[in-house]
């Protein structure tokens, strides 16, 4: 992944292009992300997420599947934190990307099987129960009835999961590490639970099916087959107790969750100090990127947009006066255009001041409160300022506008 990005940069430069790895370089145009395909195999190369040809093999598939659901449910906040970045904040939740709420899409058929297991009768005969529940039919449905929901951040696609929320500029390594850790912990707990049942005299397959039933019930809240873009899902996710971490500063708080600390420490991945360090570095990176964006916006508005609009206004006002004086033509239409532009210039100055005020208000805060203030106060002010600039771009004459226009960047250059 790293090598591919590096090669793409070099090839672009060689052809006098610039490679944009930003997750959302153009407003209103689809962003860019990565689909991390994730599955597990045995030491002999057998895919544990490949539905089998027998009820026994499918029982193994189901216990692995539900263990993954258990891990994703418990650590859904951590998975959100693993893909958090300034660029991805612009993409997540838009109409071409997964939402910022972590959920799992299994497809109608697998969901139906889990629901039948969850609500089924007491298990007396494991083999008979598996046949009655339709477990023997999984291979016929898994490939044909998945990958239908593009709004899901974590979707089952036949014999693997696809984590669709990773940003285009990000490394895939840490999101995969978090998935691996969450699933490893869940599988360890499921294994211990199974061992305890077998030691208590339970039949192995019956014990596994009982565990699958327990997991199908306890993980129901992370399963979602509907529209992840709709506002109804935000309300429903809150009812289910799922994390809704709307921006990077909110998402990064998951590094401090007790469940996250315990996960990384017990599996020997990161110590508490290392986790805190990673948290601090990510917050610092967020602050620096927003600072750069603020400086860039100041420069664009103060050095390019505002002078261009002022010059255009002055020339248009003189033109309106001269037009009426020399030709006697009605100047009302020109004056209306001047007034519209003047109103936008006034709004530009107001929004520029509002952005600066919000930015300076957070200047002396500690890193984490400052990051929150930037996300909740400054970024909305920047978007308001950008909105005025967009309006001016289509009002000011081409000869006066010093920057490439949006349509030119998309369709001309």
Secondary structure, DSSP 8 states (H G I E B T S, - for coil): -HHHHHHHHHHHHHTT------TTSSTTS---EEEEEE--B-TT--BTTS--SSHHHHHHHHHHHHHHHHHHHHTHHHHHHHT--HHHHHHTTSTTS--SS--EE--HHHHHHHHHHHH----S-HHHHHHHTTGGGHHHHHTTS-S--TT-SEEE-SSSEEEEEEETTS-HHHHHHHHHHHHHHHHHHHHHHHHHHHHTT--HHHHHHHHHHHHHHHTGGGB--S-TTSHHHHHHHHHHT-----SHHHHHGGGG-HHHHHHHHHTTS--HHHHHHHHHHHHHHHHHHHHHHHHHHHHHIIIIIHHHHHHHHHHHHHHHHHHHHHH----HHHHHHHHHHHHHHHHHHHHHHHHHHHHHHTTTS-HHHHHHHIIIIIHHHHHHHHHHHHHHHTTS-TTT--S--HHHHHHT-
